[in-house]
Amino acid sequence: MVTLSRPPTIAELYLAFRQAKTALYFERRGVGLLELAAYEQDLPKNLKALQSKLEKSAWFDKLPVGETWLVPKRLRVADQAGEGVVRIGPSRRKDGRRAIDVQIRLTPHPEFAVAEVLYLWRFGGLLDALLLDQEVVGYRLDLRNGEVVPHRRWLFEYWPTRYQKFRAEPLEAAKSALGRGEEALIINGDLASFYDTVEPSFMLGDQLLAGLLGLGAQDSDIREYRRATASLLAAYGRFRVEAGRRAATPIAVGIPIGALTSRVVANLSLAPLDRFVTAQSGVLCYRRYVDDLVIVAKGGEFDTDSTRLKTIKRFLPLLDGDDDVLRLDVHLLGRDGSELQLQNAKVRVHHLAGAPGLDFVEAVSSDFGKAVSERRAFIDSATLVGDGVTHLIRAGQAEGSPLRVLRDADRARLERFALSTSLHSLERVSSLIGHEEAQEIVRGCLERVGRVLDSEDNWVSDFDVSLRLLKLAISTGDWKSATELRERMDRIWGTVDSLRAATTTLYYRGCELPPGRIAPWTWLRNYLHERRLEAISSSLPIGMNAAQIESRIPKGLVVRTRRVGATVLRRRAEQLAAADLRSRDREDDAQLDFHSVEIDRSWLRKELRVDLELSARLAVIDQFLERCEELGDRPWLMPAARLFLCTRPPSYFDIARRWLYRVEKDGFAPDVFTHLLEVVNAVRGTEYRDPVGQVIDRSTVFIDSFPAAEPDVGTSSPPDPRIILGNLQISDRAWAAAATRIASPPYNAPMLTRDRLQGIAIVLDKATRVARGHVPAVLVLPELSLPRRWLRAVSNHVVRLGKFGLIAGLEYLHDPKQPHVHNQVVAVLPGPFSSAATWPWTKRLPAREEAIQLAKLKPPVSFSPIPSTSLPRTVVKSALGSLSVLICSELLEARRVADLLGRINVVLCPAWNTDTSSYDHLIQSVGFQLHSIIAIANNGHYSDCRAWAPRTERWERDLCRLIERDVDDVVHVDIPLAQLVAFHNGVPNKRWRPLPPDWP
C-alpha cells in the first residue's frame, strides 16, 4: 500500500499523470487524447491547480468526471427470418436503415484520471489481492510486491500476454484431460453489457471490507478507504446522471467504461462468481478475461440427454427463466442491485471425447496460435501482395472464415485480430518504403476495402478500420483516398440528420431510446466526430504548414456543428506530437532534417525536486539528452521531465544505439554498460538490475546475450551456437542510390522499395523459424544490405521477438560536412528482458573496386582518411564464442587480420563479393592464420554464403554452403565451438589443424 502525502506533492501528481496518460492512450475505442495533450502543455500550472483542489476537498468530490459519450456498439441484425438468402454485393433492401445498439463511455478528465491513479496506488494492491490469482487474467494491476509502483510506466499488466493466457490455458487443460483418456466439457460465454450492469455499492459492503481486514489492512487504512471509495462512488453517480441526460433515459446502475478505477471495480464485482465456479465439483480449469469466461470440466458425468441450460447450471448460479439472457443470482453472490447476466445466444457448451475431441481442441489452439504468430512476424506478407483485406471480408461473414473456434463470436474476433495484424503491418510498411510506392500500396488496399465496406453496409463494425485507413492515407500523402473516406463518413454521420437518416432507432441495453429526443443522436455524432478529429490530428505530417493543410482539406473539418480550420488542425497535431500521443512514436514521426532544437531543461524540475528518486532519474535522462545533442539526434530532444512522460519512450535498443555509438573510436569505458543500464532505467522507468555486458578491456567485452541454454538430449554440454547466413540480394541500383550524395540530410536517397522490404522480411521470418527454440543464434546479413532507415524496425523486432543476434551491413553513412562515406556493420545482441547491446564496426579502407565505383559517382565520394591512431578491432565474448567482424575486403588486410590473432574463434564476414571463387583460398588463408571459424554472408545477387572451419580433413571444413543467386533465403549451421575452444585450450584433437606457429 503506497503512502501518499496530504495533499499529494507535485511529484506524486506528475507520476500519477504519467501512468494515467499511458493507460488512457492504449484504451481501445477511447477518445480524449487532444484534451490530454493540451493538459500536458500547461502541466506545471495544471498540477498546482489540482493539488489545490485535493487539499480543499476529499478525493474526487470537486473534480470534473469527464466527457460522456454515446458510442456505437453494433448494428442490429436485420429481420430476414425464413428468407434463406445470404446477400453479398450491392443488391440491398430498399430501406437499408438499421437500428444501432449503443453503449455509454466516459473520457475521464485528466484531473479525475490522476486522482484515480492515486486511489489505485493507495488501495489497488489490497483490492487486487481479493481476486483469484491464476483464474482472473484481464485488467490486472501491474504490481510489484503487492503494490503499484509509482515510477513504472504501466498501471495495468500488458494485455496481449494476459489474453493469450486466457485463450491458451483452458485449451491445454482440455487437451490434458483428453490425453488421459477422459472426456471434457468446455463452457464458453460472456456477460451482456457487463459494465452497465454492475452496482458498485458493494465496494463499501461488509463482505469486501472484511476481506480487506483479512489481508491485514489497519483501521486507519479502512477509514481512508471508506472515505476515498465513497467519493469515487459519488463521482460514478454524477456520471450516471449525466449519462442519463445524454441518453435521454434514466440510468440507475452501472460503472463508467473508460474510467481507470472501473477496471478494478468490474473485476471485483465478479470475484464471488470466480470463487463459486472454482469450487464446483469436476472443474479442471476456469479463466476469466473481464467479461469473457471459460470453464473446462470433467465430461464423464455429462448426460447426453441433458439440455444446454441444465449443463450450464451445474457450474453457474443462474436464476430460473427462459429469457434471451441467463441471469446470475446476484443475491447469492453478494452483489445485490447488480443486474449481471450472460448472453444466452453466445454461451456454447462443447462435450469432447476421444480422438475427435482432441483433434478439435488442437485445431482451435492451432488457429489461435497462428493468429498470434502472424502478429509476431516482421511484416504480414499478405500486406505486400495486397491481400490484407481478406480478414475484413471474413470478419463480416463469419461463415466464410476457416478458423476453428469455440464460439461464432470468437471467429469474428480472431478475424478482426488478424485484420488488425494486417493493418499494423500495412502501417509499418508504409512508414518504411518510399512515399510513392507507399501511396500505391495504401491506395490499392483502400480501393478494395472501400468496396467491401460499401457491400457490407456495416459502418459500425468497420468504424475503427476506417479510421486506421484514414490515418494511413494521410500519413502516406494519399489525399484522394483520405477525401473519399471522409466523404463516406460524412454521408453516414456527418450531421445528426444524416445519422438519423441512416439509422432507424438507438437501443441501450436492449431498450429503445426515446425517438423524439435529440440528445442521444447528438452525443453519438459528437463521439464519431471526435474520433475522426483525433485520427486526422495524429497522422498529419509534421512540418505541413496551414496553407498545405488547407489545400488538402479545403474549408477544414466539420466537428459537431462548426468547422475546424487548417491552423487549428496543425496546432492539434503539434500538441499530440509534443506529448507523444500520435499514431507513430517520436522517432518514427520525426522529420529527417537536422536543424537544432531549443529545449527548456528546467521545465517542471523545480516542482519535482521534493522526490529525490525522481530527480535522480531526470538527472540521468539529461545525460541521455546530451548524448543525443552531441550526435545531432533530434527525435528525443525535449525537456527531461517531458521525455519521462512519453507513452512510447525509446527502447533499450534505441538508447544503446546512441550510448555505445562511439565505442569503436573511444573504446569501452569500464562502467559503460552499468551507465547504459542506469540510463535505460531512468528513461523507461524500469528497474533492470543486470547490465547487458561487461568490459574486459577497451576493445573486448562480454555480452550476456542469451540465457543459459539447456543441454541437448543425451548430453551434459549446452548446444553449439547456430550461425544463420542471410542470402539477401541487393542490386547495383540500390548501392548507387545509397552511395550518391545529395544536398540535404541524410545526404543520400536510399532505394526503399517494397521488393527490398519483402526480401528482408523473408530472411527475418526464416531466421526466426531457424532460431526458434535454439539458443544461442546469430543472423548475418551481407555488406551494405540494410538501409539505415530500416535498422531501428529490424533491430527492435530482433530484440523483442526474434531473440537472436544480428550482424548486418548498413548502407553508406554520409559525412554531413565532407564528401566522405562510412561503410559500417552493426551488431545487435539481445539480452534478457528486451535488453540489447549495439554498436558499429567501420571499414577503414575500401575494396579496390569499391573505391573506383565511388570515385565515378557524381559528385565523387570516398572513404574518410584513416585516423593516425586507432584501437584494436572490437571482440565480443558471448555464448556465440569470441567473435569479431571482418567486412568483406578486410579479409585481405594483413594488419586487420593480425589484430585478431589469438583473440577470437569466430569471424563473421558480411560481404559484397562479385568474385566468389576467390573465397576458396581467402577463407582458408584467414581461417588457418586465426585458427577460427569463418562465416560469410554474401550479397544474394552473387550468392555463395558459407561457413568454414580449420578442420584437418578437407571435406569437413565446409560447415555449410548456399549458392542460390537472386533468391532471398538463409542457410544455417551449428558450429563446433566447444570442440574448437577445447583445442585452443590444449585438449588434443586430430580433427583440427595445428595452431599457427605464432599463436599467442
Residue pairs with C-beta under 8 A, 6 or more apart in sequence:
1 122
1 123
1 125
1 126
1 147
1 217
1 221
2 121
2 122
2 125
2 147
2 148
2 150
4 12
4 118
4 121
4 122
5 12
6 55
7 51
7 52
7 54
7 55
8 16
8 51
8 54
8 118
9 51
9 610
9 611
10 47
10 48
10 51
10 604
10 607
10 608
10 610
11 607
11 608
11 610
11 611
11 614
12 118
12 150
12 611
13 47
13 50
13 51
13 114
13 118
14 43
14 47
14 604
14 607
14 608
14 614
14 641
15 150
15 151
15 611
15 614
16 114
16 115
16 117
16 118
16 121
16 150
17 40
17 43
17 47
17 110
17 113
17 114
17 117
17 645
18 153
18 644
18 645
18 685
19 117
19 148
19 150
19 152
19 153
19 154
19 155
20 108
20 110
20 113
20 114
20 116
20 117
20 155
20 260
21 36
21 40
21 113
21 579
21 581
21 645
21 647
22 153
22 154
22 155
22 647
23 113
23 154
23 155
23 156
23 260
24 30
24 32
24 33
24 36
24 108
24 113
24 260
25 33
25 36
25 581
25 647
26 647
27 258
29 71
29 105
29 464
30 105
30 107
30 258
31 67
31 69
31 107
31 527
31 530
31 531
31 534
32 66
32 67
32 107
32 108
33 534
33 538
33 576
33 581
34 533
34 534
34 537
34 572
34 575
34 576
35 67
35 107
35 109
35 110
36 110
36 579
36 581
37 572
37 575
37 576
37 578
37 579
37 581
38 575
39 46
39 110
40 578
40 579
40 642
40 645
41 575
41 578
41 579
43 604
44 603
44 604
44 607
46 110
46 111
47 607
48 607
50 63
50 111
50 114
50 115
53 62
53 63
53 111
54 115
56 62
58 227
58 228
58 231
59 115
59 119
59 227
59 228
59 231
59 232
60 112
60 115
60 231
60 232
60 234
60 235
61 231
61 234
61 235
63 109
63 111
63 112
63 115
63 235
64 109
64 111
64 112
65 106
65 108
65 109
65 112
65 235
65 238
65 239
65 242
65 256
66 106
66 107
66 108
66 109
66 112
66 113
66 239
66 258
66 259
67 106
67 107
67 109
68 104
68 105
68 106
68 107
68 239
68 242
68 243
68 246
68 256
68 523
69 104
69 105
69 106
69 107
69 246
69 523
69 524
69 526
69 527
69 530
70 102
70 103
70 104
70 105
70 246
70 247
70 506
70 520
70 523
70 524
70 527
71 102
71 103
71 104
71 105
71 524
71 527
72 100
72 101
72 102
72 460
72 463
72 524
72 527
72 528
73 100
73 101
73 102
73 103
73 460
74 100
74 101
74 460
74 461
75 98
75 99
75 100
75 101
75 458
75 459
75 460
75 461
76 98
76 99
76 100
76 101
76 507
78 93
78 98
86 397
86 399
88 397
88 455
89 455
90 454
90 455
92 457
96 457
97 501
97 502
97 503
97 504
98 503
98 504
99 503
99 504
99 505
99 506
99 507
100 460
100 503
100 505
100 506
100 507
100 524
101 507
101 508
101 510
102 247
102 506
102 507
102 508
102 513
102 520
102 524
103 193
103 195
103 196
103 257
103 508
104 196
104 243
104 246
104 247
104 251
104 254
104 256
104 257
104 508
105 256
105 257
105 258
105 527
106 239
106 256
106 257
106 258
106 259
107 258
108 116
108 256
108 258
108 259
108 260
112 235
112 259
113 259
113 260
116 232
116 259
116 260
116 261
117 155
117 260
119 228
119 232
119 261
120 141
120 148
120 155
120 260
120 261
120 264
121 147
121 148
121 150
122 224
122 225
122 228
123 225
123 228
123 229
124 141
124 143
124 147
124 148
124 264
125 141
125 143
125 146
125 147
125 148
126 212
126 215
126 217
126 221
126 225
127 212
127 264
127 268
128 140
128 141
128 143
128 146
128 264
129 146
129 215
130 208
130 211
130 212
130 215
130 268
130 271
131 140
131 267
131 268
131 271
131 274
132 271
132 274
132 275
132 278
135 274
135 278
135 286
135 287
135 288
136 267
136 270
136 271
136 274
136 288
137 162
137 163
137 165
137 166
137 287
137 288
137 289
138 159
138 162
138 163
138 166
138 267
138 288
138 289
138 290
138 292
139 156
139 159
139 263
139 264
139 266
139 267
139 290
140 156
140 157
140 162
140 267
141 148
141 155
141 156
141 157
141 264
142 148
142 149
142 152
142 154
142 155
142 156
142 157
144 152
144 687
148 155
149 687
151 613
151 614
151 617
151 685
152 685
152 686
152 687
153 649
153 684
153 685
155 260
156 263
160 375
162 289
163 289
164 372
165 287
166 287
166 288
166 289
166 292
166 294
167 368
168 365
168 368
168 369
169 285
169 287
170 186
170 285
170 287
170 294
170 295
170 296
171 361
171 364
171 365
171 368
172 365
173 184
173 284
173 285
173 296
174 184
174 186
174 284
174 285
174 296
174 352
174 357
174 361
175 358
175 361
175 362
175 365
176 284
177 183
177 184
177 284
177 296
177 298
177 299
178 184
178 352
178 353
178 354
178 357
178 358
178 361
179 358
182 298
182 299
182 300
183 298
183 299
183 300
183 302
183 351
183 352
183 353
183 357
184 284
184 296
184 297
184 298
184 299
184 351
184 352
184 353
184 357
184 361
185 295
185 296
185 297
185 298
185 299
185 302
185 311
185 349
185 350
185 351
185 352
186 294
186 295
186 296
186 348
186 349
186 350
186 352
186 406
187 294
187 295
187 297
187 311
187 312
187 315
187 347
187 348
187 349
188 292
188 293
188 294
188 295
188 347
188 348
188 349
188 350
188 406
188 407
188 410
189 292
189 293
189 312
189 342
189 343
189 346
189 347
189 348
189 407
190 291
190 292
190 293
190 342
190 343
190 346
190 409
191 197
191 270
191 291
191 293
191 340
191 341
191 342
191 343
192 325
192 341
192 342
192 343
193 509
194 266
194 290
194 291
194 340
195 254
195 255
195 256
195 257
195 262
195 266
196 253
196 254
196 508
196 509
197 253
197 254
197 338
197 339
197 340
197 341
197 509
198 253
198 254
198 255
198 265
198 266
198 269
198 335
198 338
198 340
199 253
199 335
199 336
199 337
199 338
199 339
200 233
200 236
200 255
200 265
200 269
201 233
201 337
202 208
202 268
202 269
202 334
202 335
202 336
202 337
202 338
203 229
203 232
203 233
203 265
203 268
204 226
204 229
204 230
204 233
205 334
207 272
207 334
208 268
209 222
209 225
209 226
212 221
212 222
212 225
213 222
217 225
232 261
236 255
236 256
236 259
239 256
239 259
240 251
240 252
240 253
240 254
241 251
243 251
243 254
243 256
244 250
244 251
245 519
246 519
246 520
246 522
246 523
247 508
247 513
247 519
247 520
247 523
248 513
248 514
248 517
248 519
248 520
249 508
249 511
249 513
249 514
253 337
253 338
253 339
255 262
255 265
255 266
256 262
263 290
266 290
266 291
267 290
269 335
269 338
269 340
270 288
270 340
272 333
272 334
272 335
273 316
273 317
273 328
273 333
273 340
274 286
274 288
276 316
276 317
276 332
276 333
277 283
277 286
277 293
277 295
277 315
277 316
278 286
280 297
280 314
280 315
282 297
282 298
282 301
283 295
283 296
283 297
283 315
284 296
284 297
284 298
285 294
285 295
285 296
286 293
286 294
286 295
286 296
287 293
287 294
288 294
294 406
295 315
297 314
297 315
299 351
299 352
299 353
302 311
302 351
303 310
304 351
308 347
308 349
309 318
309 326
311 349
312 318
312 326
312 347
312 349
316 326
316 328
316 342
317 328
317 329
317 332
317 333
318 326
318 327
318 328
318 329
319 327
319 328
319 329
321 327
323 344
324 343
324 344
324 345
325 341
325 342
325 343
325 344
326 341
326 342
326 343
326 344
326 347
327 339
327 340
327 341
328 340
328 341
328 342
330 336
330 337
330 338
330 339
330 340
333 340
346 407
346 409
348 406
348 407
350 360
350 406
352 358
352 360
352 361
360 404
363 404
364 404
364 405
364 406
366 404
367 403
367 404
367 405
367 414
368 414
371 403
371 414
371 417
371 418
371 421
374 380
374 418
374 421
375 417
375 421
375 424
376 801
377 425
377 761
377 765
377 768
378 760
378 761
378 764
378 765
378 793
378 794
378 797
379 425
379 428
379 429
379 757
379 761
380 388
380 421
380 422
380 424
380 425
380 426
381 758
381 761
381 762
381 765
382 388
382 390
382 422
382 425
383 422
383 425
383 426
383 429
383 441
383 445
384 429
384 441
384 754
384 757
384 758
384 761
386 441
386 444
386 445
386 448
388 419
388 422
388 423
388 425
388 426
388 445
389 422
389 445
389 448
389 449
389 452
391 415
391 416
391 418
391 419
391 421
391 422
392 419
392 449
392 452
392 462
392 465
393 400
393 452
394 400
394 401
394 403
394 415
395 401
395 412
395 415
395 416
395 419
395 461
396 452
396 456
396 458
396 461
396 462
398 408
398 411
398 412
398 415
401 411
401 412
401 414
401 415
403 411
403 414
403 415
405 411
405 414
419 465
423 465
423 468
423 469
423 472
426 441
426 442
426 445
426 472
427 468
427 471
427 472
427 583
428 793
429 438
429 441
429 754
429 757
430 438
430 441
430 442
430 472
430 475
430 476
431 438
431 475
431 584
431 588
432 752
432 757
432 789
432 790
432 793
433 441
433 752
433 753
433 754
433 757
434 751
434 752
434 753
435 476
435 477
437 752
437 753
437 754
438 476
439 476
439 477
439 478
441 754
442 469
442 472
442 473
442 476
442 478
442 481
443 478
443 480
443 481
445 469
446 469
446 472
446 473
446 478
446 481
446 484
446 485
447 481
449 465
449 469
450 484
450 485
450 488
453 459
453 462
453 465
453 466
453 488
456 462
459 466
459 492
459 493
459 502
463 528
463 531
466 485
466 488
466 489
467 531
467 532
467 535
468 535
469 481
469 485
470 482
470 485
470 486
470 532
470 535
470 536
470 539
471 535
471 536
471 538
471 539
471 583
472 478
472 539
473 479
473 481
473 482
473 485
474 482
474 536
474 539
474 540
474 541
475 539
475 541
475 583
475 584
477 541
479 552
482 552
486 532
486 557
489 528
489 532
490 498
490 558
491 498
491 502
492 498
492 499
492 502
493 499
493 502
493 524
493 525
493 528
493 529
494 558
495 525
495 558
496 518
496 521
496 522
496 525
499 521
499 524
499 525
499 528
500 521
505 512
505 513
505 515
506 512
506 513
506 520
506 521
506 524
507 513
513 520
514 520
525 560
526 560
529 558
529 559
529 560
530 559
532 557
533 557
533 559
533 564
533 572
534 576
536 553
536 557
536 569
537 569
537 572
537 573
537 575
537 576
537 582
538 573
538 576
538 581
538 582
538 583
539 582
539 583
540 549
540 569
540 570
540 573
542 573
542 574
542 577
542 589
542 590
542 591
543 591
544 570
545 570
546 565
546 566
546 567
546 570
547 566
549 566
549 569
549 570
550 556
550 565
550 566
553 566
553 569
555 563
555 565
556 563
556 564
556 565
556 566
556 568
556 569
557 563
557 564
557 569
558 564
573 582
576 582
577 586
577 589
578 638
578 642
579 642
579 645
580 586
580 645
580 646
580 647
580 648
580 649
581 647
582 589
583 589
585 646
585 648
586 635
586 636
586 646
586 648
587 635
587 636
587 650
587 654
587 792
588 792
589 635
590 634
590 635
591 634
592 745
592 746
593 634
593 744
593 745
594 632
594 634
594 745
594 816
595 634
597 634
597 637
599 625
599 637
599 638
599 639
600 639
601 622
601 625
601 639
601 640
602 639
603 639
603 641
603 642
604 639
604 641
605 615
605 618
605 640
605 641
608 614
608 615
608 618
608 641
609 615
616 682
617 644
617 681
617 682
617 685
618 640
618 641
618 644
618 682
619 640
620 678
620 679
620 681
620 682
620 683
621 640
621 643
621 644
621 679
621 682
621 683
622 640
623 679
624 636
624 643
624 655
624 658
624 659
624 679
624 682
624 683
625 636
625 637
625 638
625 640
625 643
627 633
627 658
627 659
628 634
628 636
628 637
628 658
629 637
631 658
631 661
632 816
633 658
636 643
636 650
636 654
643 649
643 683
644 682
644 683
644 685
649 683
649 684
649 685
650 683
650 684
651 684
651 796
651 799
651 800
651 834
652 680
652 684
652 692
652 799
652 834
652 835
652 836
653 792
653 795
653 796
653 799
653 828
653 836
653 838
654 792
654 796
655 676
655 679
655 680
655 683
656 676
656 680
656 692
656 836
656 837
656 838
657 792
657 795
657 838
659 672
659 675
659 676
659 679
660 672
660 676
660 837
660 838
660 839
661 839
661 840
663 672
663 839
663 874
664 839
664 840
664 841
664 842
664 871
664 874
665 867
665 870
665 871
667 698
667 699
667 871
668 695
668 697
668 698
668 699
668 700
668 701
668 874
669 675
669 695
670 695
671 695
672 695
673 691
673 692
673 693
673 694
673 695
673 701
673 837
674 691
676 691
676 692
677 688
677 689
677 690
677 691
677 692
680 686
680 688
680 835
681 687
681 688
688 833
688 835
690 704
690 832
691 704
692 703
692 704
692 705
692 829
692 831
692 835
692 836
692 837
693 701
693 702
693 703
693 704
693 831
693 837
694 701
694 702
694 704
695 701
696 702
696 877
698 871
699 871
699 872
699 873
699 874
699 875
700 874
700 875
700 876
700 877
700 903
701 837
701 874
701 875
701 876
701 877
702 876
702 877
702 878
703 829
703 831
703 837
703 876
703 877
703 878
704 831
704 832
704 878
705 776
705 805
705 829
705 830
705 831
705 837
705 878
705 879
705 880
706 775
706 776
706 830
706 831
706 878
706 879
706 880
707 775
707 832
708 718
709 718
709 719
709 775
709 776
709 879
710 718
710 719
711 717
711 718
711 719
712 718
712 719
717 978
718 879
719 774
719 775
719 974
720 974
720 975
720 976
720 977
720 978
721 776
721 777
721 778
721 879
721 880
721 881
721 974
721 975
721 977
722 770
722 771
722 774
722 776
722 777
722 778
722 972
722 973
722 974
722 975
723 777
723 778
723 780
723 906
723 908
723 935
723 947
723 972
723 973
723 975
724 767
724 770
724 771
724 777
724 778
724 779
724 780
724 804
724 970
724 971
724 972
725 779
725 780
725 935
725 936
725 937
725 945
725 946
725 947
725 960
725 962
725 970
725 971
725 972
726 763
726 767
726 779
726 780
726 781
726 782
726 785
726 937
726 940
726 945
726 970
727 763
727 937
727 938
727 940
727 943
727 945
727 962
727 964
727 967
727 968
727 969
727 970
727 971
728 759
728 760
728 763
728 781
728 782
728 785
728 937
728 939
728 940
728 968
729 759
729 939
729 940
729 941
729 965
729 966
729 967
729 968
730 756
730 782
730 784
730 785
730 912
730 939
730 940
730 941
731 751
731 941
733 751
734 750
734 751
734 756
734 811
735 784
735 853
735 912
736 857
737 748
737 749
737 750
737 751
738 748
738 750
738 751
738 784
738 787
738 811
738 812
739 748
739 812
739 821
739 853
739 854
739 857
739 861
740 748
740 749
740 857
740 858
741 747
741 748
741 814
741 819
741 821
741 857
741 859
741 861
742 748
742 749
745 816
746 788
746 814
747 814
747 815
747 816
748 811
748 812
748 814
750 787
750 788
750 789
750 811
751 787
752 787
752 789
752 790
756 787
757 790
758 968
759 940
759 968
760 786
760 790
760 794
760 968
762 968
762 969
763 779
763 781
763 968
763 969
763 970
764 779
764 794
764 797
764 798
764 802
766 969
766 970
767 777
767 779
767 802
767 804
767 970
768 801
768 802
768 804
770 777
770 970
770 972
771 777
771 779
771 802
771 803
771 804
774 974
775 803
775 879
776 804
776 805
776 878
776 879
776 880
777 804
777 805
777 972
778 804
778 805
778 806
778 807
778 880
778 908
779 798
779 802
779 804
779 805
779 806
779 807
779 808
779 970
780 807
780 808
780 908
780 909
780 910
780 935
780 937
781 806
781 807
781 808
781 809
781 910
781 937
782 809
782 910
782 911
782 912
782 937
782 938
782 939
782 940
783 809
783 823
783 825
783 887
783 888
783 910
783 911
783 912
783 939
784 809
784 810
784 811
784 812
784 823
784 912
784 939
785 808
785 809
785 811
785 910
785 939
786 794
786 808
786 809
786 810
786 811
787 810
787 811
788 810
788 811
788 813
791 808
791 810
791 826
794 806
794 808
795 806
795 826
795 828
795 836
795 838
798 804
798 805
798 806
798 828
798 830
799 828
799 830
799 834
799 835
799 836
800 834
802 830
803 830
804 830
805 827
805 828
805 829
805 830
805 878
805 880
806 826
806 827
806 828
806 829
807 825
807 826
807 827
807 828
807 885
807 908
807 910
808 825
808 826
808 828
808 910
809 823
809 824
809 825
809 887
809 910
809 912
810 824
810 825
810 826
810 840
812 821
812 822
812 823
813 821
813 822
813 824
814 820
814 821
814 822
814 861
815 821
815 822
815 864
818 864
819 859
819 860
819 861
819 862
820 861
820 862
820 863
820 864
821 854
821 861
821 862
821 863
822 842
822 843
822 863
822 864
823 842
823 843
823 846
823 850
823 863
823 887
824 840
824 841
824 842
824 843
825 840
825 841
825 843
825 885
825 887
825 910
826 838
826 839
826 840
826 841
827 837
827 838
827 839
827 840
827 841
827 876
827 885
828 836
828 837
828 838
829 836
829 837
829 838
829 876
829 878
830 836
831 837
839 874
841 873
841 874
841 884
841 885
841 887
843 863
843 887
843 888
843 889
843 890
844 863
844 866
844 870
844 896
845 863
845 866
845 889
845 890
845 893
846 854
846 862
846 863
846 889
847 888
847 889
848 889
849 914
850 889
850 912
851 862
851 863
854 860
854 861
854 862
854 863
855 861
855 862
872 899
872 903
873 884
873 885
873 896
873 899
873 900
874 884
875 882
875 883
875 884
875 900
875 903
875 904
876 882
876 883
876 884
880 906
880 977
881 904
881 905
881 906
881 933
881 975
881 977
881 980
881 981
882 903
882 904
882 905
882 906
883 904
883 905
883 906
883 907
883 908
884 900
884 903
884 904
884 906
884 907
884 908
885 907
885 908
885 909
885 910
886 896
886 897
886 900
886 907
886 908
886 909
886 926
887 909
887 910
887 911
888 909
888 910
888 911
888 912
888 913
890 896
890 897
890 909
891 897
891 909
891 922
891 923
891 926
892 922
897 926
897 929
897 930
898 929
900 907
900 930
900 932
901 929
901 930
901 996
901 998
901 999
901 1000
902 999
902 1000
904 930
904 932
905 931
905 932
905 933
905 977
905 980
905 981
905 984
906 932
906 933
906 935
906 975
906 977
907 926
907 927
907 930
907 932
907 933
907 934
907 935
908 935
908 937
909 934
909 935
909 936
909 937
910 937
911 936
911 937
911 938
911 939
912 938
912 939
912 942
913 919
913 938
913 939
913 942
913 944
914 942
916 938
916 942
916 943
916 944
916 963
919 936
919 944
919 946
923 934
923 936
923 946
923 948
924 948
924 957
926 932
926 934
927 933
927 934
927 948
927 949
927 950
928 950
928 993
928 996
929 996
931 950
931 984
931 992
931 993
931 995
931 996
931 999
932 950
932 980
933 947
933 948
933 949
933 950
933 959
933 975
933 977
933 980
934 947
934 948
934 949
935 946
935 947
935 948
935 975
936 944
936 945
936 946
936 947
937 945
938 944
938 945
940 964
940 965
940 966
940 967
940 968
940 969
941 965
941 966
942 965
943 962
943 963
943 964
943 965
943 966
943 967
944 961
944 962
944 963
945 961
945 962
945 971
946 958
946 959
946 960
946 961
946 962
947 958
947 959
947 960
947 961
947 973
947 975
948 957
948 958
948 959
949 956
949 957
949 959
949 975
949 976
949 980
950 957
950 992
950 993
951 957
951 991
951 992
951 993
952 990
952 991
952 992
952 993
953 991
956 991
959 973
959 975
959 976
960 971
960 972
960 973
961 971
962 969
962 970
962 971
979 989
979 991
979 992
980 992
982 989
983 989
983 992
984 995
